[in-house]
Amino acid sequence: MSAEVLKYTREQVEALELAPGAAHEELEGWVPELAGENELRAALEKAFDFRGDVTITTKSGEKFEAYIFNRKTGATLTDSWLLYFSPKSNDKLKLSYAEIARLEFGKDRAAGKHWEDWVKAYNERKAAGETQIGLHPEKLE
C-alpha cells in the first residue's frame, strides 16, 4: 500500500488558510421578548449558538448565568430542555424550556476576534523573522 504525496504551492495553501468564517449575529446585550412558545424556542436556538453566557430567569424567580452547550427540542416546552454550565457549579446542569421566563444575552466572548485578524498578525510576525509562532487563546476576564 503506497501513500500518495500531495504537493501544494504556497499560494494554494494560503488560499485554504484564508477560507471565510461563519457570520455571527450580534446578540450581546439582547433581551428577547418571550411572548409565546415560538419566541422562546427561537431565542433558545440563538442562545445555543451564542459564544458567551446567558442570564436565565426562571418562572420561580431564580436568576443565574449559564453557558448553554446542548439542547433537545421536543413536541412541547416541557419535553424540551437545555444543558448548561454555570460559574457556580462544576456540574452539567439541565433545565426544561417550560421553566424559563426571561433570557439576557451577556458578553460575546469572541466578538472582535476574527480569524483574518489572527492570520494578519501571524503573517506580520512571520515576515519579521519570528519563529515558533502558534495559536494561543487570549485569557478571559
Stockholm file with secondary structure:
# STOCKHOLM 1.0

chainA/1-141         MSAEVLKYTREQVEALELAPGAAHEELEGWVPELAGENELRAALEKAFDFRGDVTITTKSGEKFEAYIFNRKTGATLTDSWLLYFSPKSNDKLKLSYAEIARLEFGKDRAAGKHWEDWVKAYNERKAAGETQIGLHPEKLE
#=GR chainA/1-141 SS CCCCCCCCCHHHHHHHHTCCCCCCCCCTTCCCCCCSHHHHHHHHHHHHHCSEEEEEEETTSCEEEEEEEEEECCSSSTTCEEEEEETTEEEEEEEEGGGEEEEEEEEETTTTCCHHHHHHHHHHHHHTTCCSCCCCCCCCC
#=GC SS_cons         CCCCCCCCCHHHHHHHHTCCCCCCCCCTTCCCCCCSHHHHHHHHHHHHHCSEEEEEEETTSCEEEEEEEEEECCSSSTTCEEEEEETTEEEEEEEEGGGEEEEEEEEETTTTCCHHHHHHHHHHHHHTTCCSCCCCCCCCC
//
